[in-house]
Amino acid sequence: MRLYGASPFHLAAHVAVFGVSAYALAQILDGGMVENFLIWFAGAALLHDLVFLPLYAALDGLTSRVNRSAVNYIRVPALISGLLLLVYFPLILVRADGNYLRSTGHHVEHYARNWLLITAALLAGSAIFYLARRIGGSSAPRAR
């Protein structure tokens, strides 16, 4: 296997992943969801790479310049809040009320409020940890 350059397991894993990907793509194209797939793919590739990546890279750079020791105390709650928004955006932005109501019997009226409360709690908890670290004057535990 020197010709390939990696272990046989590596090659087998890649072949398996390509097979699963080909099957998923065949199901998408056969199921008539081509337009939906292309919209999501373009949104994921173009919108993320051209809009969101430069935006959060600039925000991260600004945060790093303002207070370098606090940057991770902002990154972590922002990441968790962003992931929650990404997963639940149809419910938070009330885009799926009819489908959600038919499926569950509940309205989506409190999702935006709950997401904002979770975000506020994450930021407040992170601020408490940051202040405790600053007041305590200790950094991460040191190796002996």
C-alpha positions in Angstrom: 0.0 0.0 0.0 3.0 2.3 -0.3 1.6 3.5 -3.6 -1.5 4.9 -1.9 0.4 6.5 0.9 -1.9 5.6 3.8 -3.2 2.5 5.6 -5.7 0.2 3.9 -8.2 1.2 6.6 -7.9 4.8 5.5 -8.7 3.9 1.9 -11.6 1.7 2.9 -13.1 4.4 5.1 -12.9 6.9 2.2 -14.5 4.5 -0.2 -17.3 3.9 2.2 -17.9 7.6 2.8 -18.0 8.2 -1.0 -20.5 5.4 -1.3 -22.7 6.8 1.3 -22.4 10.3 -0.2 -23.3 8.9 -3.7 -26.3 7.1 -2.3 -27.5 10.3 -0.5 -27.1 12.4 -3.6 -28.9 9.8 -5.7 -31.8 9.9 -3.2 -32.0 13.7 -3.3 -31.9 13.7 -7.1 -34.4 10.9 -7.5 -36.8 12.3 -4.9 -37.4 15.5 -6.8 -35.7 17.7 -4.2 -33.0 19.1 -6.6 -34.1 22.7 -6.2 -34.2 22.5 -2.4 -30.8 20.8 -2.4 -29.3 23.4 -4.7 -30.7 26.3 -2.6 -29.3 24.8 0.6 -26.0 24.0 -1.0 -25.6 27.5 -2.4 -26.6 29.0 0.9 -24.2 26.9 2.8 -21.3 27.5 0.5 -21.8 31.0 -0.7 -23.6 32.7 2.1 -21.3 31.2 4.7 -18.0 31.7 2.9 -18.7 35.1 1.4 -20.8 36.7 4.2 -20.7 35.0 7.5 -17.1 33.9 7.6 -15.7 37.4 7.0 -18.3 38.8 9.4 -17.5 36.6 12.4 -13.7 36.7 11.6 -13.9 40.5 11.8 -15.9 40.4 15.0 -13.4 37.9 16.5 -10.5 40.1 15.5 -12.2 43.1 17.1 -12.9 41.2 20.3 -9.3 40.0 20.4 -8.0 43.6 20.1 -10.3 44.9 22.8 -9.6 42.3 25.5 -7.5 39.3 24.6 -8.1 37.5 27.9 -11.9 37.7 27.5 -12.1 36.5 23.9 -13.0 32.8 24.8 -15.6 34.0 27.3 -17.4 35.7 24.3 -16.7 33.0 21.7 -18.2 30.1 23.5 -21.6 31.5 24.4 -21.8 33.1 20.9 -21.0 29.8 19.3 -23.7 27.9 21.3 -26.2 30.7 20.7 -25.4 30.7 16.9 -25.8 26.9 16.8 -29.2 27.1 18.5 -30.3 29.8 16.1 -29.1 27.7 13.1 -31.0 24.6 14.3 -34.2 26.4 15.4 -34.4 29.4 13.1 -37.7 28.4 11.4 -39.3 28.3 14.9 -37.5 31.3 16.3 -38.3 33.4 13.2 -41.9 32.0 13.2 -41.4 30.6 9.7 -42.9 27.1 10.5 -45.9 27.9 12.6 -48.4 26.1 10.4 -46.4 22.9 10.0 -45.4 23.0 13.7 -48.9 23.5 14.8 -50.2 20.7 12.7 -47.4 18.4 13.9 -47.4 19.2 17.6 -50.6 21.1 18.4 -48.4 24.0 19.8 -47.6 27.5 18.5 -44.0 28.7 18.1 -44.7 32.0 19.8 -42.2 31.5 22.7 -39.2 30.2 20.7 -37.7 33.7 20.1 -38.1 34.6 23.7 -36.6 31.4 24.9 -33.6 31.7 22.5 -33.0 35.2 23.7 -33.2 34.0 27.4 -30.8 31.2 26.7 -28.4 33.5 25.0 -28.6 36.0 27.9 -28.0 33.2 30.4 -25.0 31.9 28.5 -23.5 35.4 28.3 -24.2 36.1 31.9 -22.7 32.7 33.0 -19.7 33.4 30.9 -19.3 36.9 32.4 -19.6 35.4 35.9 -16.8 32.9 35.1 -14.7 35.7 33.6 -15.2 38.0 36.7 -14.5 35.1 39.1 -11.2 34.4 37.2 -10.2 38.1 37.2 -11.1 38.6 40.9 -9.5 35.4 42.0 -6.3 36.4 40.1 -5.6 32.9 39.1 -5.3 31.5 35.6 -5.6 28.0 34.5 -4.0 25.4 36.8 -0.3 25.0 36.2 1.5 21.8 35.6 4.0 20.8 38.2 
